[in-house]
Amino acid sequence: MDVTTLDVYKKSGDGKPYINVTTAKEDKLLGKWYTIKEAYVEAASKFDKDGNRLDETVDKLHLEFEEIDHKFTLNKPNFNTLVKDFGTESDDWVGEFVKLRITTYPNGTKGVIIPSRQDLKDEGETPPTKASKDDKDLIKTAMKESGAVKTAVERLRDFDEDITVKNVINELGDLKEKNDITNKAYSQALDALEAE
């Protein structure tokens, strides 16, 4: 029995929907990058092997994301993935990016998983980084003010590099060194990035 289809898993006590196989499909949550906003422990109901709710609760780790208004209760495989990828301190997970997928477990049940960084790498996917998210707004504004910043960003995208302020500055230095931009354009680009 897929216990995530039980009514108790449709909405949490605070009204936020839980992420399970059904909500992941219906709300089109699969295959997108989500930023971990919060990781916290909260009591959750225990169930017997037939899916009946028991009068006991157990502390479970939950995640919330910046991009969606859903809760994700971590099972042991997802917990292990996050510990392996981001460490044992859950505060360090905040700001990290994850994807959600549906998998079939060895016992035949389906569940939502967070693929590991290694699995994503093996599939040719490069997760965004915390720095790329923090820098996004600054770079977007700088691109409007400086054609050189726009050129640097386009070159980074061509090489599938993270779009961070550090990488843009390095690329600007390369452009200047190759005389693809003038010293004046270089200085204006650095001013636009507020990097001196």
C-alpha positions as CSV (number, residue, x, y, z in Angstrom):
1,M,0.0,0.0,0.0
2,D,1.3,3.4,-0.9
3,V,0.7,5.2,2.4
4,T,1.5,8.6,0.9
5,T,-1.9,8.5,-0.8
6,L,-3.7,8.5,2.6
7,D,-5.7,11.7,3.4
8,V,-3.4,12.5,6.3
9,Y,-0.6,13.1,3.8
10,K,-2.6,15.5,1.6
11,K,-2.3,18.5,3.9
12,S,-0.2,19.3,7.0
13,G,-1.6,20.8,10.2
14,D,-0.6,24.2,8.9
15,G,-2.5,23.7,5.6
16,K,0.6,23.2,3.4
17,P,0.3,20.2,1.1
18,Y,2.8,17.3,1.6
19,I,4.9,16.2,-1.3
20,N,4.0,12.6,-2.2
21,V,3.7,10.6,-5.4
22,T,0.2,12.0,-6.1
23,T,0.9,15.7,-5.3
24,A,4.3,15.5,-7.1
25,K,2.5,14.5,-10.3
26,E,-0.7,16.6,-9.9
27,D,1.2,19.8,-9.0
28,K,4.0,19.1,-11.6
29,L,6.8,19.2,-9.1
30,L,9.1,16.7,-10.7
31,G,12.4,17.4,-12.5
32,K,12.7,21.1,-11.4
33,W,15.3,22.6,-9.1
34,Y,14.1,23.7,-5.7
35,T,16.0,25.7,-3.1
36,I,15.8,24.3,0.5
37,K,14.3,27.1,2.6
38,E,14.1,25.3,5.9
39,A,14.8,21.9,7.4
40,Y,13.2,21.1,10.7
41,V,11.9,18.3,13.0
42,E,8.2,17.9,13.5
43,A,6.1,15.0,15.0
44,A,4.5,12.8,12.4
45,S,2.0,10.0,12.7
46,K,3.2,6.4,12.8
47,F,1.6,3.8,10.6
48,D,1.4,0.0,10.9
49,K,2.5,-2.2,8.0
50,D,-1.1,-2.1,6.6
51,G,-1.1,1.7,6.5
52,N,-3.3,2.3,9.5
53,R,-2.5,5.3,11.6
54,L,-1.3,4.4,15.1
55,D,-1.8,6.5,18.3
56,E,2.0,7.1,18.3
57,T,4.0,9.8,16.7
58,V,7.7,9.9,15.7
59,D,9.9,12.9,15.0
60,K,10.6,13.3,11.3
61,L,12.7,15.8,9.4
62,H,10.8,18.0,7.0
63,L,11.9,20.3,4.2
64,E,10.3,23.4,2.8
65,F,11.3,25.1,-0.4
66,E,11.5,28.7,-1.6
67,E,9.7,28.0,-4.9
68,I,6.7,26.0,-3.8
69,D,4.3,25.9,-0.8
70,H,4.7,22.2,0.0
71,K,6.3,20.2,2.8
72,F,8.5,17.2,2.2
73,T,8.9,14.6,4.9
74,L,12.2,12.9,4.6
75,N,12.4,9.2,4.6
76,K,15.6,7.3,5.3
77,P,16.9,7.2,1.7
78,N,16.3,11.0,1.2
79,F,17.8,11.7,4.6
80,N,20.9,9.7,3.7
81,T,21.2,11.5,0.3
82,L,21.1,15.0,2.0
83,V,23.6,14.0,4.6
84,K,26.0,12.6,2.0
85,D,25.6,15.6,-0.3
86,F,25.4,18.5,2.2
87,G,26.7,17.2,5.6
88,T,25.1,16.4,8.9
89,E,24.2,19.9,9.9
90,S,20.7,20.6,8.5
91,D,21.3,24.4,8.7
92,D,23.9,23.9,6.0
93,W,21.3,22.5,3.7
94,V,19.4,25.8,3.5
95,G,20.1,27.4,0.1
96,E,21.1,24.2,-1.5
97,F,19.3,23.0,-4.7
98,V,17.6,19.6,-5.1
99,K,15.3,17.9,-7.6
100,L,12.4,15.6,-7.0
101,R,11.8,12.3,-8.8
102,I,9.5,9.3,-8.4
103,T,11.2,6.0,-7.9
104,T,10.1,2.4,-7.3
105,Y,11.6,1.0,-4.1
106,P,12.8,-2.7,-3.9
107,N,9.6,-3.7,-2.1
108,G,7.5,-2.4,-5.1
109,T,6.2,0.8,-3.6
110,K,6.7,4.1,-5.2
111,G,8.0,7.2,-3.5
112,V,9.4,10.7,-4.2
113,I,13.2,10.9,-3.9
114,I,15.9,13.5,-4.0
115,P,18.5,12.2,-6.4
116,S,22.1,12.4,-5.1
117,R,24.6,14.9,-6.5
118,Q,26.6,11.9,-7.9
119,D,23.5,10.5,-9.7
120,L,22.9,13.9,-11.2
121,K,26.5,14.2,-12.2
122,D,26.4,10.7,-13.8
123,E,23.4,11.9,-15.8
124,G,25.2,15.0,-17.0
125,E,23.3,17.5,-14.8
126,T,25.0,20.3,-13.0
127,P,23.0,21.6,-10.1
128,P,22.9,25.4,-9.5
129,T,25.1,26.5,-6.6
130,K,24.3,28.8,-3.6
131,A,26.6,31.4,-5.1
132,S,24.8,31.4,-8.4
133,K,21.5,32.1,-6.7
134,D,22.9,34.8,-4.5
135,D,24.5,36.5,-7.5
136,K,21.6,36.2,-9.9
137,D,19.9,39.6,-9.2
138,L,23.1,41.5,-9.2
139,I,24.3,40.0,-12.5
140,K,20.9,40.6,-14.1
141,T,21.1,44.3,-13.2
142,A,24.7,44.5,-14.3
143,M,23.8,43.0,-17.7
144,K,21.4,45.9,-18.3
145,E,24.1,48.4,-17.5
146,S,27.1,46.8,-19.3
147,G,27.4,45.0,-22.6
148,A,30.7,43.5,-21.4
149,V,28.9,41.8,-18.5
150,K,26.3,40.5,-20.9
151,T,29.1,39.1,-23.2
152,A,30.8,37.5,-20.2
153,V,27.6,35.8,-19.1
154,E,26.9,34.5,-22.6
155,R,30.3,33.0,-22.8
156,L,29.9,31.3,-19.4
157,R,26.6,29.9,-20.6
158,D,28.3,28.6,-23.8
159,F,30.7,26.6,-21.6
160,D,28.0,25.5,-19.1
161,E,29.8,27.4,-16.2
162,D,28.0,28.7,-13.1
163,I,26.9,32.3,-13.6
164,T,28.4,33.8,-10.4
165,V,29.9,37.2,-9.9
166,K,33.4,35.6,-9.4
167,N,33.1,33.7,-12.7
168,V,31.8,36.8,-14.5
169,I,34.7,38.9,-13.2
170,N,37.2,36.2,-14.3
171,E,35.6,36.0,-17.7
172,L,35.8,39.9,-18.0
173,G,39.5,39.6,-17.2
174,D,39.9,37.1,-20.0
175,L,37.9,39.3,-22.4
176,K,40.1,42.3,-21.5
177,E,43.3,40.3,-21.8
178,K,42.3,39.2,-25.3
179,N,41.4,42.7,-26.2
180,D,37.7,41.7,-26.8
181,I,36.7,44.6,-24.5
182,T,38.4,47.9,-23.7
183,N,39.8,48.9,-20.4
184,K,36.9,51.4,-20.1
185,A,34.3,48.7,-20.7
186,Y,36.1,46.4,-18.2
187,S,36.0,49.2,-15.5
188,Q,32.4,49.9,-16.3
189,A,31.5,46.2,-16.0
190,L,33.3,46.0,-12.6
191,D,31.4,49.1,-11.4
192,A,28.1,47.5,-12.6
193,L,28.9,44.4,-10.6
194,E,29.9,46.5,-7.6
195,A,33.2,44.7,-7.5
196,E,36.4,46.6,-7.2
